[in-house]
Amino acid sequence: YSDNGGSCVEWAPHTATTTGLVPVRDSKNTTGPVLSIPAAAFSAFVTGVKSGEL
């Protein structure tokens, strides 16, 4: 959740342990499409954002 005017995404990292995928969706469209991202790729993305690389 971000308090920046509605540009939010939801992700469910707990599913990665059983599926190897992290589902990501638009928080305003809970019945809309879900991107299923491989856990390792999602982890690399988060690391890149935190480090300022991305």
PyMOL Python script that loads the backbone (N, CA, C, O; Angstrom):
from pymol import cmd

cmd.read_pdbstr("""\
ATOM      1  N   TYR A   1       0.838  -1.189   0.000  1.00  0.00           N
ATOM      2  CA  TYR A   1       0.000   0.000   0.000  1.00  0.00           C
ATOM      3  C   TYR A   1       0.873   1.239   0.000  1.00  0.00           C
ATOM      4  O   TYR A   1       1.866   1.321   0.723  1.00  0.00           O
ATOM      5  N   SER A   2       0.491   2.186  -0.811  1.00  0.00           N
ATOM      6  CA  SER A   2       1.188   3.472  -0.794  1.00  0.00           C
ATOM      7  C   SER A   2       0.151   4.579  -0.709  1.00  0.00           C
ATOM      8  O   SER A   2      -0.931   4.465  -1.285  1.00  0.00           O
ATOM      9  N   ASP A   3       0.468   5.625  -0.008  1.00  0.00           N
ATOM     10  CA  ASP A   3      -0.464   6.731   0.196  1.00  0.00           C
ATOM     11  C   ASP A   3      -0.094   7.881  -0.734  1.00  0.00           C
ATOM     12  O   ASP A   3       0.104   9.012  -0.292  1.00  0.00           O
ATOM     13  N   ASN A   4      -0.003   7.579  -2.027  1.00  0.00           N
ATOM     14  CA  ASN A   4       0.432   8.595  -2.972  1.00  0.00           C
ATOM     15  C   ASN A   4      -0.630   8.967  -3.989  1.00  0.00           C
ATOM     16  O   ASN A   4      -0.308   9.533  -5.034  1.00  0.00           O
ATOM     17  N   GLY A   5      -1.855   8.672  -3.717  1.00  0.00           N
ATOM     18  CA  GLY A   5      -2.906   9.055  -4.632  1.00  0.00           C
ATOM     19  C   GLY A   5      -3.456   7.911  -5.471  1.00  0.00           C
ATOM     20  O   GLY A   5      -4.165   8.164  -6.445  1.00  0.00           O
ATOM     21  N   GLY A   6      -3.160   6.687  -5.136  1.00  0.00           N
ATOM     22  CA  GLY A   6      -3.818   5.579  -5.790  1.00  0.00           C
ATOM     23  C   GLY A   6      -2.992   4.739  -6.741  1.00  0.00           C
ATOM     24  O   GLY A   6      -3.546   3.858  -7.398  1.00  0.00           O
ATOM     25  N   SER A   7      -1.722   4.963  -6.843  1.00  0.00           N
ATOM     26  CA  SER A   7      -0.891   4.126  -7.716  1.00  0.00           C
ATOM     27  C   SER A   7      -0.309   2.976  -6.906  1.00  0.00           C
ATOM     28  O   SER A   7       0.884   2.951  -6.607  1.00  0.00           O
ATOM     29  N   CYS A   8      -1.156   2.038  -6.561  1.00  0.00           N
ATOM     30  CA  CYS A   8      -0.753   0.965  -5.648  1.00  0.00           C
ATOM     31  C   CYS A   8      -0.791  -0.391  -6.332  1.00  0.00           C
ATOM     32  O   CYS A   8      -1.566  -0.618  -7.260  1.00  0.00           O
ATOM     33  N   VAL A   9       0.053  -1.273  -5.859  1.00  0.00           N
ATOM     34  CA  VAL A   9       0.017  -2.671  -6.278  1.00  0.00           C
ATOM     35  C   VAL A   9      -0.027  -3.535  -5.028  1.00  0.00           C
ATOM     36  O   VAL A   9       0.431  -3.132  -3.958  1.00  0.00           O
ATOM     37  N   GLU A  10      -0.583  -4.717  -5.180  1.00  0.00           N
ATOM     38  CA  GLU A  10      -0.595  -5.709  -4.101  1.00  0.00           C
ATOM     39  C   GLU A  10       0.250  -6.883  -4.555  1.00  0.00           C
ATOM     40  O   GLU A  10       0.284  -7.226  -5.737  1.00  0.00           O
ATOM     41  N   TRP A  11       0.923  -7.484  -3.610  1.00  0.00           N
ATOM     42  CA  TRP A  11       1.711  -8.672  -3.907  1.00  0.00           C
ATOM     43  C   TRP A  11       1.557  -9.644  -2.764  1.00  0.00           C
ATOM     44  O   TRP A  11       1.282  -9.242  -1.634  1.00  0.00           O
ATOM     45  N   ALA A  12       1.730 -10.918  -3.047  1.00  0.00           N
ATOM     46  CA  ALA A  12       1.518 -11.958  -2.048  1.00  0.00           C
ATOM     47  C   ALA A  12       2.749 -12.864  -1.989  1.00  0.00           C
ATOM     48  O   ALA A  12       2.756 -13.943  -2.581  1.00  0.00           O
ATOM     49  N   PRO A  13       3.786 -12.426  -1.279  1.00  0.00           N
ATOM     50  CA  PRO A  13       5.028 -13.199  -1.265  1.00  0.00           C
ATOM     51  C   PRO A  13       4.908 -14.564  -0.597  1.00  0.00           C
ATOM     52  O   PRO A  13       5.712 -15.455  -0.873  1.00  0.00           O
ATOM     53  N   HIS A  14       3.921 -14.743   0.273  1.00  0.00           N
ATOM     54  CA  HIS A  14       3.785 -16.023   0.978  1.00  0.00           C
ATOM     55  C   HIS A  14       3.477 -17.185   0.036  1.00  0.00           C
ATOM     56  O   HIS A  14       3.729 -18.338   0.386  1.00  0.00           O
ATOM     57  N   THR A  15       2.946 -16.909  -1.134  1.00  0.00           N
ATOM     58  CA  THR A  15       2.654 -17.992  -2.077  1.00  0.00           C
ATOM     59  C   THR A  15       3.911 -18.517  -2.760  1.00  0.00           C
ATOM     60  O   THR A  15       3.888 -19.606  -3.332  1.00  0.00           O
ATOM     61  N   ALA A  16       4.992 -17.774  -2.713  1.00  0.00           N
ATOM     62  CA  ALA A  16       6.230 -18.181  -3.380  1.00  0.00           C
ATOM     63  C   ALA A  16       6.790 -19.477  -2.817  1.00  0.00           C
ATOM     64  O   ALA A  16       7.437 -20.233  -3.542  1.00  0.00           O
ATOM     65  N   THR A  17       6.557 -19.748  -1.549  1.00  0.00           N
ATOM     66  CA  THR A  17       7.104 -20.964  -0.951  1.00  0.00           C
ATOM     67  C   THR A  17       6.462 -22.222  -1.523  1.00  0.00           C
ATOM     68  O   THR A  17       7.100 -23.274  -1.576  1.00  0.00           O
ATOM     69  N   THR A  18       5.215 -22.125  -1.948  1.00  0.00           N
ATOM     70  CA  THR A  18       4.543 -23.306  -2.492  1.00  0.00           C
ATOM     71  C   THR A  18       4.505 -23.331  -4.018  1.00  0.00           C
ATOM     72  O   THR A  18       4.497 -24.405  -4.619  1.00  0.00           O
ATOM     73  N   THR A  19       4.481 -22.162  -4.646  1.00  0.00           N
ATOM     74  CA  THR A  19       4.328 -22.112  -6.105  1.00  0.00           C
ATOM     75  C   THR A  19       5.585 -21.653  -6.833  1.00  0.00           C
ATOM     76  O   THR A  19       5.749 -21.926  -8.022  1.00  0.00           O
ATOM     77  N   GLY A  20       6.480 -20.952  -6.120  1.00  0.00           N
ATOM     78  CA  GLY A  20       7.651 -20.377  -6.776  1.00  0.00           C
ATOM     79  C   GLY A  20       7.334 -19.089  -7.516  1.00  0.00           C
ATOM     80  O   GLY A  20       8.186 -18.542  -8.216  1.00  0.00           O
ATOM     81  N   LEU A  21       6.099 -18.605  -7.360  1.00  0.00           N
ATOM     82  CA  LEU A  21       5.650 -17.395  -8.049  1.00  0.00           C
ATOM     83  C   LEU A  21       5.133 -16.374  -7.049  1.00  0.00           C
ATOM     84  O   LEU A  21       4.589 -16.733  -6.005  1.00  0.00           O
ATOM     85  N   VAL A  22       5.307 -15.097  -7.377  1.00  0.00           N
ATOM     86  CA  VAL A  22       4.762 -14.006  -6.563  1.00  0.00           C
ATOM     87  C   VAL A  22       3.679 -13.316  -7.394  1.00  0.00           C
ATOM     88  O   VAL A  22       3.989 -12.686  -8.405  1.00  0.00           O
ATOM     89  N   PRO A  23       2.412 -13.428  -6.980  1.00  0.00           N
ATOM     90  CA  PRO A  23       1.347 -12.748  -7.716  1.00  0.00           C
ATOM     91  C   PRO A  23       1.325 -11.253  -7.388  1.00  0.00           C
ATOM     92  O   PRO A  23       1.478 -10.849  -6.235  1.00  0.00           O
ATOM     93  N   VAL A  24       1.129 -10.447  -8.433  1.00  0.00           N
ATOM     94  CA  VAL A  24       1.095  -8.989  -8.294  1.00  0.00           C
ATOM     95  C   VAL A  24      -0.121  -8.487  -9.061  1.00  0.00           C
ATOM     96  O   VAL A  24      -0.384  -8.931 -10.178  1.00  0.00           O
ATOM     97  N   ARG A  25      -0.871  -7.547  -8.449  1.00  0.00           N
ATOM     98  CA  ARG A  25      -2.044  -6.985  -9.128  1.00  0.00           C
ATOM     99  C   ARG A  25      -2.252  -5.528  -8.740  1.00  0.00           C
ATOM    100  O   ARG A  25      -1.653  -5.031  -7.786  1.00  0.00           O
ATOM    101  N   ASP A  26      -3.105  -4.860  -9.491  1.00  0.00           N
ATOM    102  CA  ASP A  26      -3.518  -3.490  -9.203  1.00  0.00           C
ATOM    103  C   ASP A  26      -4.461  -3.538  -8.000  1.00  0.00           C
ATOM    104  O   ASP A  26      -5.462  -4.254  -8.027  1.00  0.00           O
ATOM    105  N   SER A  27      -4.152  -2.790  -6.956  1.00  0.00           N
ATOM    106  CA  SER A  27      -4.962  -2.852  -5.740  1.00  0.00           C
ATOM    107  C   SER A  27      -6.366  -2.292  -5.932  1.00  0.00           C
ATOM    108  O   SER A  27      -7.262  -2.606  -5.149  1.00  0.00           O
ATOM    109  N   LYS A  28      -6.575  -1.473  -6.952  1.00  0.00           N
ATOM    110  CA  LYS A  28      -7.899  -0.916  -7.205  1.00  0.00           C
ATOM    111  C   LYS A  28      -8.761  -1.839  -8.060  1.00  0.00           C
ATOM    112  O   LYS A  28      -9.971  -1.642  -8.164  1.00  0.00           O
ATOM    113  N   ASN A  29      -8.141  -2.843  -8.668  1.00  0.00           N
ATOM    114  CA  ASN A  29      -8.868  -3.752  -9.550  1.00  0.00           C
ATOM    115  C   ASN A  29      -8.635  -5.182  -9.080  1.00  0.00           C
ATOM    116  O   ASN A  29      -7.918  -5.952  -9.718  1.00  0.00           O
ATOM    117  N   THR A  30      -9.247  -5.518  -7.964  1.00  0.00           N
ATOM    118  CA  THR A  30      -8.983  -6.814  -7.325  1.00  0.00           C
ATOM    119  C   THR A  30      -9.504  -8.005  -8.121  1.00  0.00           C
ATOM    120  O   THR A  30      -9.112  -9.139  -7.847  1.00  0.00           O
ATOM    121  N   THR A  31     -10.375  -7.776  -9.097  1.00  0.00           N
ATOM    122  CA  THR A  31     -10.844  -8.875  -9.938  1.00  0.00           C
ATOM    123  C   THR A  31     -10.153  -8.875 -11.297  1.00  0.00           C
ATOM    124  O   THR A  31     -10.470  -9.689 -12.164  1.00  0.00           O
ATOM    125  N   GLY A  32      -9.221  -7.967 -11.473  1.00  0.00           N
ATOM    126  CA  GLY A  32      -8.505  -7.862 -12.737  1.00  0.00           C
ATOM    127  C   GLY A  32      -7.370  -8.861 -12.853  1.00  0.00           C
ATOM    128  O   GLY A  32      -7.244  -9.773 -12.037  1.00  0.00           O
ATOM    129  N   PRO A  33      -6.548  -8.682 -13.873  1.00  0.00           N
ATOM    130  CA  PRO A  33      -5.467  -9.632 -14.129  1.00  0.00           C
ATOM    131  C   PRO A  33      -4.398  -9.622 -13.034  1.00  0.00           C
ATOM    132  O   PRO A  33      -4.202  -8.634 -12.327  1.00  0.00           O
ATOM    133  N   VAL A  34      -3.725 -10.750 -12.927  1.00  0.00           N
ATOM    134  CA  VAL A  34      -2.637 -10.921 -11.962  1.00  0.00           C
ATOM    135  C   VAL A  34      -1.387 -11.312 -12.741  1.00  0.00           C
ATOM    136  O   VAL A  34      -1.429 -12.202 -13.591  1.00  0.00           O
ATOM    137  N   LEU A  35      -0.287 -10.651 -12.449  1.00  0.00           N
ATOM    138  CA  LEU A  35       1.003 -11.058 -13.007  1.00  0.00           C
ATOM    139  C   LEU A  35       1.625 -12.055 -12.045  1.00  0.00           C
ATOM    140  O   LEU A  35       1.714 -11.784 -10.847  1.00  0.00           O
ATOM    141  N   SER A  36       2.049 -13.187 -12.543  1.00  0.00           N
ATOM    142  CA  SER A  36       2.729 -14.181 -11.719  1.00  0.00           C
ATOM    143  C   SER A  36       4.211 -14.131 -12.058  1.00  0.00           C
ATOM    144  O   SER A  36       4.629 -14.559 -13.134  1.00  0.00           O
ATOM    145  N   ILE A  37       4.993 -13.605 -11.132  1.00  0.00           N
ATOM    146  CA  ILE A  37       6.415 -13.361 -11.370  1.00  0.00           C
ATOM    147  C   ILE A  37       7.241 -14.402 -10.617  1.00  0.00           C
ATOM    148  O   ILE A  37       6.995 -14.642  -9.435  1.00  0.00           O
ATOM    149  N   PRO A  38       8.209 -15.018 -11.278  1.00  0.00           N
ATOM    150  CA  PRO A  38       9.073 -15.973 -10.563  1.00  0.00           C
ATOM    151  C   PRO A  38       9.693 -15.311  -9.329  1.00  0.00           C
ATOM    152  O   PRO A  38      10.139 -14.165  -9.384  1.00  0.00           O
ATOM    153  N   ALA A  39       9.712 -16.046  -8.225  1.00  0.00           N
ATOM    154  CA  ALA A  39      10.169 -15.499  -6.949  1.00  0.00           C
ATOM    155  C   ALA A  39      11.576 -14.909  -7.035  1.00  0.00           C
ATOM    156  O   ALA A  39      11.826 -13.845  -6.468  1.00  0.00           O
ATOM    157  N   ALA A  40      12.491 -15.569  -7.724  1.00  0.00           N
ATOM    158  CA  ALA A  40      13.859 -15.064  -7.831  1.00  0.00           C
ATOM    159  C   ALA A  40      13.901 -13.734  -8.589  1.00  0.00           C
ATOM    160  O   ALA A  40      14.658 -12.837  -8.216  1.00  0.00           O
ATOM    161  N   ALA A  41      13.105 -13.600  -9.638  1.00  0.00           N
ATOM    162  CA  ALA A  41      13.051 -12.356 -10.401  1.00  0.00           C
ATOM    163  C   ALA A  41      12.450 -11.236  -9.564  1.00  0.00           C
ATOM    164  O   ALA A  41      12.929 -10.103  -9.602  1.00  0.00           O
ATOM    165  N   PHE A  42      11.402 -11.550  -8.808  1.00  0.00           N
ATOM    166  CA  PHE A  42      10.778 -10.531  -7.968  1.00  0.00           C
ATOM    167  C   PHE A  42      11.742 -10.072  -6.879  1.00  0.00           C
ATOM    168  O   PHE A  42      11.822  -8.882  -6.573  1.00  0.00           O
ATOM    169  N   SER A  43      12.463 -11.008  -6.304  1.00  0.00           N
ATOM    170  CA  SER A  43      13.453 -10.677  -5.277  1.00  0.00           C
ATOM    171  C   SER A  43      14.544  -9.771  -5.848  1.00  0.00           C
ATOM    172  O   SER A  43      14.945  -8.801  -5.205  1.00  0.00           O
ATOM    173  N   ALA A  44      15.023 -10.085  -7.052  1.00  0.00           N
ATOM    174  CA  ALA A  44      16.040  -9.254  -7.695  1.00  0.00           C
ATOM    175  C   ALA A  44      15.497  -7.857  -7.976  1.00  0.00           C
ATOM    176  O   ALA A  44      16.223  -6.874  -7.825  1.00  0.00           O
ATOM    177  N   PHE A  45      14.234  -7.753  -8.380  1.00  0.00           N
ATOM    178  CA  PHE A  45      13.602  -6.466  -8.621  1.00  0.00           C
ATOM    179  C   PHE A  45      13.546  -5.632  -7.340  1.00  0.00           C
ATOM    180  O   PHE A  45      13.925  -4.461  -7.342  1.00  0.00           O
ATOM    181  N   VAL A  46      13.076  -6.234  -6.253  1.00  0.00           N
ATOM    182  CA  VAL A  46      12.978  -5.521  -4.973  1.00  0.00           C
ATOM    183  C   VAL A  46      14.371  -5.073  -4.506  1.00  0.00           C
ATOM    184  O   VAL A  46      14.533  -3.949  -4.030  1.00  0.00           O
ATOM    185  N   THR A  47      15.352  -5.933  -4.638  1.00  0.00           N
ATOM    186  CA  THR A  47      16.724  -5.583  -4.260  1.00  0.00           C
ATOM    187  C   THR A  47      17.220  -4.401  -5.086  1.00  0.00           C
ATOM    188  O   THR A  47      17.845  -3.487  -4.547  1.00  0.00           O
ATOM    189  N   GLY A  48      16.947  -4.412  -6.383  1.00  0.00           N
ATOM    190  CA  GLY A  48      17.354  -3.310  -7.253  1.00  0.00           C
ATOM    191  C   GLY A  48      16.680  -1.993  -6.893  1.00  0.00           C
ATOM    192  O   GLY A  48      17.315  -0.939  -6.932  1.00  0.00           O
ATOM    193  N   VAL A  49      15.402  -2.045  -6.546  1.00  0.00           N
ATOM    194  CA  VAL A  49      14.683  -0.833  -6.146  1.00  0.00           C
ATOM    195  C   VAL A  49      15.247  -0.297  -4.838  1.00  0.00           C
ATOM    196  O   VAL A  49      15.499   0.901  -4.713  1.00  0.00           O
ATOM    197  N   LYS A  50      15.447  -1.178  -3.866  1.00  0.00           N
ATOM    198  CA  LYS A  50      15.969  -0.742  -2.561  1.00  0.00           C
ATOM    199  C   LYS A  50      17.364  -0.143  -2.663  1.00  0.00           C
ATOM    200  O   LYS A  50      17.693   0.790  -1.931  1.00  0.00           O
ATOM    201  N   SER A  51      18.183  -0.667  -3.560  1.00  0.00           N
ATOM    202  CA  SER A  51      19.560  -0.182  -3.692  1.00  0.00           C
ATOM    203  C   SER A  51      19.653   1.082  -4.531  1.00  0.00           C
ATOM    204  O   SER A  51      20.697   1.732  -4.565  1.00  0.00           O
ATOM    205  N   GLY A  52      18.564   1.433  -5.210  1.00  0.00           N
ATOM    206  CA  GLY A  52      18.571   2.604  -6.074  1.00  0.00           C
ATOM    207  C   GLY A  52      19.056   2.287  -7.489  1.00  0.00           C
ATOM    208  O   GLY A  52      19.172   3.186  -8.322  1.00  0.00           O
ATOM    209  N   GLU A  53      19.337   1.025  -7.758  1.00  0.00           N
ATOM    210  CA  GLU A  53      19.803   0.615  -9.071  1.00  0.00           C
ATOM    211  C   GLU A  53      18.711   0.761 -10.130  1.00  0.00           C
ATOM    212  O   GLU A  53      19.006   1.035 -11.293  1.00  0.00           O
ATOM    213  N   LEU A  54      17.448   0.577  -9.731  1.00  0.00           N
ATOM    214  CA  LEU A  54      16.321   0.687 -10.661  1.00  0.00           C
ATOM    215  C   LEU A  54      15.521   1.927 -10.407  1.00  0.00           C
ATOM    216  O   LEU A  54      14.534   2.178 -11.100  1.00  0.00           O
TER     217      LEU A  54
END
""", "prot")
cmd.dss("prot")
cmd.show_as("cartoon", "prot")
cmd.util.cbc("prot")
cmd.orient("prot")
